[in-house]
Amino acid sequence: MQLSLLKSLSVSDLKKNDEKFVYFVAYLYSISTGEILAIDLVKTAHASSYGKYSIAFSDAYRLGVGWTYGLAKALEMVALKVSTDSGNQLKQLLVKFAQVIRLGDRLSTYFKAELTGTLLSFTIEYERKLEMQKLFLEMFYTLMSTAAFMIAANSIMTMLTGASSAELILVYSLLGVGSTMSIFVVMMYFLFPRDKLGYSREDEDLKFRIKVYISLGAGAGIGTVLLISQVVPISLIVGISLAPLFYPGLLARKMEQKIKNINEWYPEFIRHFGEILATVGSIGQALDAVLRSDFGPIQKYVISLKNRIKNKVDQPHGFELFSRDCGSEIVANGNQVISTALDKGGDMNITGNTVANITIKINELRGKRAQTVKTFETIIIVLHVLTLGVFGLMNKLTSIFFELMSSIEITTNAFPLSPIDPGFMEMILPIMILMTSVLSAAALMVSRGGLYKTVFFHIALLAVLGSMTVFAMDILMTDFLEASILDFGDTGA
């Protein structure tokens, strides 16, 4: 039932808040500015790569032209097939497009109005999700802080009440808290905006995976050696073993920042390029003129694009390579619109401004999200340290309590006591560090969106901080607690 609820929530949200749909409508609008016929526009859209939207137009073209139902009738037939929900964006687009064809209205006028409404709807829905995200993030760190004290209190009460299965109850508490937090992270993944940042490159992905495998292998080797030699406490071994993940994590963060900088500069470039291209009519000459200005991190990729065009590389392939060089999904979406509009004779001034405005709006929305996530990241790091500080304190108290019970002879059964074995606590503590580090890192990853590869940085950071906190708590509490409690026990004896 929970899975079906998550599925319905995710489908309900995504169908109203799809970034790809915004670019698809912009794609149709840019083509229509070339005063193209409706049948040619549908034919062009059916050959595009916009997933289910391209498939819908492909079906309409096959029924309307191949099976001679007529384009307007075919669009209405496909609309009935697309969804039973009258509020579905694609269904509304197809139905209204069919009416425009029947009435003979100007396509560019219709798609301009449709793009304005689509972008406004996307903005409203995204901001609604941001408000929901703030609520969920507050709930997550409240749950995290409550869970830590709940486990500690549950374990201490188990010892004081003399339960014979104190270790098993502690394990059940950890499993319950871990399961609850995992489900919460999954819900966040389905409900939060995805914000795809990187443009898929199989060669780069393979290189990154190799670096992750090397880091994991190095960490496992170091951890095994330290565990066998027992040079450092077992709590520190977790942090040391996961520390090599800083390498791929920092590379991913650097890559993410590079793509964000490119996204910030892209609107200025594409607007300028469209204005000049609409005047001179030559891509090579337009790029020569554009390059008289400086566009920051995107400049070298524009130079590469110009060189390819000058060396007779076909224009669609040139823009595809430009997108791959930038590695940005936003740039790839914008370039596809620009490239197709060039092929179909669209108004490049309008097209350049349209792509620039969409990119600016998306950057603005993602900037708002980044502000919220930055606060959440700080709170999570502080809570993570405090949580593992509580676990470290609980570990030390358990050890002292067990030693105290072993050294003092108890002659009354009025207050039964059942201390947890320190050996068991020493074994379970690394699992606590690993579990809280991975779950907190996953929550941060989901809340940030963008490149999910950055999760390795947060896993390494939280594991190292957690291990150091537990170790420091053990050192600090040894002198204070052992000196006060154990000495008191010896005196009383």
Order of alpha helices (4+ residues) and beta strands (2+ residues): alpha-alpha-alpha-alpha-alpha-alpha-alpha-alpha-alpha-alpha-alpha-alpha-alpha-alpha-alpha-alpha-alpha-alpha-alpha
